[in-house]
Amino acid sequence: MLAGEGHGEAVPVVYLVRHAHAGKKSEWQGPDRARPLSAEGRMQALGLIDRLRDYRVRRVLSSPAERCLQTVEPLASRRGLVVEPSDALGVDAPAAGVLELLASPDLHQTLLCTHGEIIGEVFDQLRDIGIELSDRPRWPKGSTWVIGHDGGQAWKGSYLRPLPVGPAARSPLPR
């Protein structure tokens, strides 16, 4: 299991987040890249603040898709960070690019928000190299994997389920 801040991180970590709920593609009239979060997705995005409360996040990279940007904006805002759009995390990006981001020592404690299709491909490749997981591979909308490696081939991943917050906590900023 990978530890968060205050728990003595043993290996460099990156947080791999699947965007929160955005409704059905078939019901969206505009370009898919512009599809926003649903009400459920906005609650999942706010839940990311609490879910990662004990983890140090120094940087936030996101797919340029609106649903990904909206997923990480509340957390980034709360922590005084800027969301950096990255085509390497886009829905049509190759998984190899995401694996490079995961392995980059410069991205220690960086949150990467992308799409389920990409995460599935990333896990296929991580399984091929023998990742040790805390739970079965899964990536529901709004979920996070804390992924680390020791600089060699020893990869570990810990699953954090989505944590939606109720309507009373819609504002990502302190009251």
C-alpha positions, -999 to +999 in steps of 0.1 A: +000+000+000+012+035-008+011+061+019+000+097+017+016+128+032+023+123+069+025+086+065+060+083+052+058+078+015+081+050+005+080+056-032+073+085-055+035+087-062+012+100-089-026+102-085-045+088-115-081+101-115-109+092-138-131+121-145-164+124-126-198+116-140-207+136-171-240+120-183-244+100-214-225+108-246-256+100-266-277+127-248-251+154-253-257+177-284-223+194-286-187+182-292-177+154-267-148+175-256-172+201-243-194+177-223-197+190-187-201+172-155-236+162-143-249+172-109-236+138-096-202+145-112-200+179-095-206+162-062-179+136-070-155+165-079-161+181-046-156+147-029-121+146-044-111+174-020-120+151+010-107+119-006-072+134-011-072+154+021-043+134+036-023+133+003+002+159-009-007+171-044+018+196-058+005+198-094-026+190-114-026+179-150-058+171-169-072+161-202-084+192-220-119+177-220-143+199-200-155+170-178-119+163-167-111+200-161-143+204-140-134+172-120-101+186-107-108+224-106-124+223-070-093+204-056-069+226-075-087+258-063-087+246-027-050+240-028-040+271-047-029+252-078-035+258-115-050+230-136-026+223-165-044+209-196-024+181-213-031+165-246-012+134-233-042+128-211-069+133-238-094+107-246-076+097-278-041+098-263-020+066-263-016+049-230+022+049-234+022+087-229+003+083-196+027+056-185+056+081-192+039+106-170+034+081-142+071+071-144+084+107-145+102+116-112+094+153-120+057+145-115+060+132-080+028+141-061+010+152-094-026+144-100-034+133-136-071+134-147-080+113-177-107+090-192-117+055-185-106+042-219-071+055-212-070+041-176-080+007-188-052+006-213-027+019-187-038-009-163-034-035-190+002-024-195+009-021-157-004-056-152+020-068-179+049-054-159+036-068-126+020-039-107+011-048-071-025-036-064-044-030-032-076-040-049-088-054-082-083-031-111-113-008-116-119+028-124-154+041-118-161+077-126-146+100-099-122+073-086-085+077-079-055+053-080-024+063-060+004+048-082+040+047-074+072+030-085+107+027-071+125+038-102+128+003-115+101-022-123+084-024-089+050-006-093+023-004-066-012+010-067-038+018-041-074+023-050-095+052-036-132+050-043-151+081-054-165+101-025-194+123-036-204+151-012-240+162-005-257+193-018-249+212+014-212+212+005-214+224-031-189+253-027-153+241-030-141+271-010-143+275+027-174+293+040 
